[in-house]
């Protein structure tokens, strides 16, 4: 059976499913990248498994670059970019980790990297992650919880929890929070405070008008170019359930929509904990029986969680940022319990642990998110 007719196409030793190939020619194909550097980062490769560019036939070279040109034009328009990076890592010393010629195509926008040449370091890092022991290439490409937990294998949440630096950060945070509240507060008093907040959330909640103004300012400034969420936009990889054809998909949700899928992506954590139930109920009412709720949000022990001063804590795992916006940090148990209280059954609920590198500040950053797939019972 030819490569054109088979259900998979080889990329080096790996099988690329037809569902991951978004366009192809007789000799070349374009497919999604497991470790994208920017939104729209895709790969174009010849169908024949050839390790080095010099080994391609002239017809393959022409076809490969013609397809790359077409894909680049479409990606630039779709992702509202104004430039493109085309890159080939030709051989192991050039950073090639899969011995099969492939072109990286990256839609580019102003400010996506502090220094333009950083894009090549990012491509190199992404390629090494794909080929490293921590990533099972074939497993991550399957429609499984591993694929749903995209970018979740960089480090263990349990190891992060037990790390002495994490323990010290939480202790400092708790001490500062208690000092800010009452000078000297016992652990028993702190627990009572948390119960009081759950019973009477208005006493600790930030005024809705104040929060609204803070979020408007945030989106007008920090998120105006979508850079803030650029590492988390790959929903088809995070939630492969979305790749099914003919789905009725909604965000957050309204009653009576009979949707197949409802997404709540980095939204629930912005609410006061007492109000989260209303959003989850709205999602439940928007879905048909058997419909899916997909959630991605901030997790406890995330870098941001550990850095927030205790003085800014409004309740258990609930903080006000310096800009006036608020953020809640979920444990997987917490998220699953809240979904269950709204009537959902848990299919997947796990931590997604991502290692990022701030090249400008030479810092390693450990980000923790919660990933959840919940089902409305039939």
SULNORTA-V564623 format. One line per field, one symbol per residue. ss: DSSP state (A for helix, B for strand, O for the rest). burial: # if it has 16 or more other C-alpha atoms within 10 Angstrom, else .. A space follows every 50 residues. Layout:
# SULNORTA-V564623
ss->???
burial->???
This chain:
# SULNORTA-V564623
ss->OOOOOOOBBBBOOBBBBAAABBBBOOOBBBBBOOOOOOOOOBBBBBOOOO OOAAAOOAAAAAAAAAAAAAAAAAAAAAOOOOBBBBBBOOOAAAOOOOOO OBBBBBBBOOOOOOOOOAAAAAAAAAAAAAAOOOOOAAAAOOOOAAAAOO OOBOOOAAAAAAOAAAAAAAAAAAAAAAAAAAOOOOAAAAAAAAAAAAAO AAAOOOOAAAAAAAAAAAAAAOOOOOOOOAAAOOAAAAOAAAAOOOOOBB BOOOOOOOBBBBBBBOOAAAOOAAAAAAAAAAAAAABBBBBBBBBBBBBO OOAAAAAOOAAABBBOOBBBOOOOOBBBOBOAAAAAAAAAAOOBBBBBBB BBBBBBBBOOOOBBBBBBBBBBBBBBOO
burial->...#...#####...##..##..#..######################## ###..#...##.###.##..##..##....#..#...####...###### #########..##.....#..#########....#.#..##...###### #####.#..#.....#..##..######...........#..##..##.. #..###....#..##.#.........#....#.##.######......## ####...################..##.##########.########### ##.###.#############...#########..##..##.#####.### ####...........###########..
